[in-house]
Amino acid sequence: ELEAKIEGLEEDKTAFTVAQERSDDCLVEAKALHRATRAASEAKSQRLEQENASLSQQLQERVAAHAMEVQSVSECLAVSQQRLATFKREHDQSRKELQNLRAHLY
């Protein structure tokens, strides 16, 4: 009976050792997976930061180009308004001169 108990304890010890080895292997795999996941996450984070910086730069360039276009259109509008004002003054002057001529003719 004692021999059976010893044999049972040896089997338990063997089973425990196997379980411990499997546990150690799982821990090693978990640590490796954690490192790989962290590395992939950091790489993705860096890639996204680079993309963000690139998109930010593109946006700033577009805003600057748009501001230049708005400035150009504003300048063109100002010139057009000046020309229109000049045309109206000249038109009014011509109309007055025409009225004066008509008055002298009749």
C-alpha positions as CSV (number, residue, x, y, z in Angstrom):
1,E,0.0,0.0,0.0
2,L,2.9,2.4,0.8
3,E,4.4,1.5,-2.5
4,A,1.1,2.4,-4.3
5,K,1.1,5.7,-2.5
6,I,4.7,6.4,-3.5
7,E,3.9,5.4,-7.1
8,G,0.8,7.8,-7.0
9,L,3.0,10.6,-5.6
10,E,5.6,10.1,-8.3
11,E,2.8,10.2,-11.0
12,D,1.5,13.4,-9.4
13,K,5.0,14.8,-9.3
14,T,5.5,13.9,-13.0
15,A,2.1,15.4,-13.9
16,F,2.9,18.5,-11.9
17,T,6.3,18.8,-13.7
18,V,4.7,18.5,-17.1
19,A,2.0,21.0,-16.1
20,Q,4.7,23.4,-14.9
21,E,6.7,23.0,-18.1
22,R,3.5,23.7,-20.1
23,S,2.8,26.7,-18.0
24,D,6.4,28.0,-18.5
25,D,6.0,27.5,-22.3
26,C,2.7,29.3,-22.2
27,L,4.3,32.2,-20.3
28,V,7.2,32.4,-22.8
29,E,4.7,32.4,-25.7
30,A,2.5,35.0,-23.9
31,K,5.5,37.3,-23.4
32,A,6.6,36.9,-27.0
33,L,3.1,37.6,-28.2
34,H,3.0,40.7,-25.9
35,R,6.3,42.0,-27.3
36,A,5.2,41.4,-30.9
37,T,1.9,43.1,-30.2
38,R,3.6,46.1,-28.6
39,A,6.0,46.4,-31.5
40,A,3.2,46.2,-34.0
41,S,1.2,48.8,-32.1
42,E,4.2,51.1,-31.9
43,A,4.9,50.7,-35.6
44,K,1.3,51.4,-36.4
45,S,1.3,54.4,-34.1
46,Q,4.4,55.8,-35.8
47,R,2.9,55.2,-39.2
48,L,-0.3,57.0,-38.2
49,E,1.7,59.9,-36.8
50,Q,3.6,60.2,-40.0
51,E,0.4,60.1,-42.0
52,N,-1.1,62.7,-39.7
53,A,1.9,65.0,-40.2
54,S,1.7,64.5,-44.0
55,L,-2.0,65.3,-44.0
56,S,-1.5,68.3,-41.8
57,Q,1.2,69.6,-44.1
58,Q,-1.1,69.1,-47.1
59,L,-3.9,70.9,-45.4
60,Q,-1.7,73.8,-44.5
61,E,-0.5,74.0,-48.1
62,R,-4.1,73.9,-49.4
63,V,-5.1,76.6,-46.9
64,A,-2.2,78.8,-47.9
65,A,-3.1,78.3,-51.6
66,H,-6.7,79.1,-50.9
67,A,-5.8,82.2,-49.0
68,M,-3.7,83.3,-52.0
69,E,-6.6,82.7,-54.4
70,V,-8.9,84.6,-52.1
71,Q,-6.4,87.5,-52.0
72,S,-6.2,87.4,-55.8
73,V,-9.9,87.4,-56.2
74,S,-10.3,90.2,-53.7
75,E,-7.7,92.3,-55.6
76,C,-9.5,91.6,-58.9
77,L,-12.8,92.6,-57.3
78,A,-11.3,95.8,-56.0
79,V,-10.0,96.7,-59.5
80,S,-13.3,95.8,-61.1
81,Q,-15.1,98.0,-58.5
82,Q,-12.8,100.9,-59.3
83,R,-13.3,100.5,-63.0
84,L,-17.1,100.3,-62.5
85,A,-17.0,103.5,-60.5
86,T,-14.9,105.2,-63.1
87,F,-17.2,104.0,-65.9
88,K,-20.2,105.3,-63.9
89,R,-18.6,108.7,-63.4
90,E,-17.7,108.9,-67.1
91,H,-21.1,107.7,-68.1
92,D,-22.8,110.4,-65.9
93,Q,-20.4,113.0,-67.2
94,S,-21.2,112.0,-70.8
95,R,-24.9,112.1,-70.1
96,K,-24.6,115.6,-68.6
97,E,-22.6,116.7,-71.6
98,L,-25.2,115.2,-73.9
99,Q,-28.0,117.0,-72.0
100,N,-26.1,120.3,-72.3
101,L,-25.7,119.8,-76.0
102,R,-29.3,119.0,-76.4
103,A,-30.2,122.1,-74.4
104,H,-28.1,124.2,-76.6
105,L,-29.5,122.7,-79.8
106,Y,-33.1,123.1,-78.8
